[in-house]
């Protein structure tokens, strides 16, 4: 594969790379490894933190773990025979990503503590100009691998700035604060809270959990992986490959249930039994029972969460928050709950990917072009925005299996696009408007009547108009097929502008 270097930028000292990848979590690493294996070596990974890892570096709260079996929530090219649990804990996942970065030789491409602040497309030079905390850079191609779970969301509650105690988001856990013997308010009951609430409940003096909407919770069935099995995986790697395939097939068929809500009756029954087994108080059970179809919102998995709420030192509040005072949290009845700390388990800003509001073509950002309805061809490339690719873009999320499979599919598409341009001495590529619209139409068709769009709830999967902008409603088989080969007929291919010629 040929690699080109832009003549307009070799004449001065602005650092230039053929590919700049913003972010070094699962998506960024998957892309970097795929490109390197295709012979693309002029790569830089721009990481705003001091180490790789993304969401698994940042979310180090007590109890943090993955919700998909470890054998599948990992790269296909980097099986890990050392997983200690069926569902890996955060420290193991972080170590895994660090190890993959080291093993795959990504350190030489990594620039840490480098925050990308803005991107501007130079339509004459056919490259991206990046403003970073290390100064300006340029790149022919940019991959935004910032991830949809990068920027924590803290609700704007009246009086929050007057609180005299400690407050923090679960993704920015304050490890200097000792929860033992303290009165804690937990705001939010999403995937993070479901993990840290039972982890700290035995140690706190009292915990008030503020729940806006109950969620369906199913057992995790986590267990330690026996030493003998780990030894066999090390000695006979194909055994772990077969285990990964078994888990993949076991989970993949579940997409049929998400697409046919009537099939959700069985897992919903399991969730109801789990609730009844873990919570003895009938009034508390009623507060924890959703009134929407199983799967409409993200299904939570935990062996301990529901039980932890039915403890003497825990109180569940479902009426909402009126205000925060200097000493506590006031609920909608006017009652104040005195607390020493407020922990926000309120999720992330998921309406659009970070930096899309600062990626400009002709003065217009990608976020402005989207409005309230983000769309992208294959969830990865956007018409009108050449040579930029989105990892975990619109409609890449999944409800039934590992999103790492989707990331590797996206990396296939990105490598195909970049390789096609290099091999054909072209300057830039973007999907046609028609190709993008056809993909969006496929998403709408596949999503019609699914539990995500007709399950009777509002969720972060849907935008303000009720359109699914986050979930891929098909099988991962189908998505992999769509991304296996780059199709030039679905793209606008730009040649280089001759020196001195008009744009």
ABEGO torsion letter per residue (X at the ends): XBBBBBAAAAABABBBBABBBBEABAAAAAAAAAAAAAGBABBBBBBABABBGEAAAABABBGBBBABBAAABBBAABBBAABABABBBAAAAAAAAAAAAAAAGAAAABBBGBBBABBBBBAAAGBBBBBBAAEBBBBABBBBAAEAAABBBBBBBBGAAABABBBBBAABBBAABBABGBBBBBBEABAAAAAAAAAAAAABABBBBBBABBBBBBBAGBBBBBAAAAAAAAABAAAAAAAAAAAAAAAAAAAAAAABAAAAAAAAAAAAAAAAAABABAAAAAAABBABBBGABBBBBBAAAAAAAABAABBBBAAEBABBBAABBBBAAGBBBBBABBBBBAEBBAABBBGAAABBBGGBBAAAAAEABBBBBGGABBBGBBGBBBBGBBGABBAABBAAAAAAAAAAAAAAAAAAAAAAGBABBBBBAAAAAAAAAAAAAAABGBAAAAAGBBBAABBAAGBBAABBABBAAAAAAAAABBBAAABBBBBBBBBGBBX
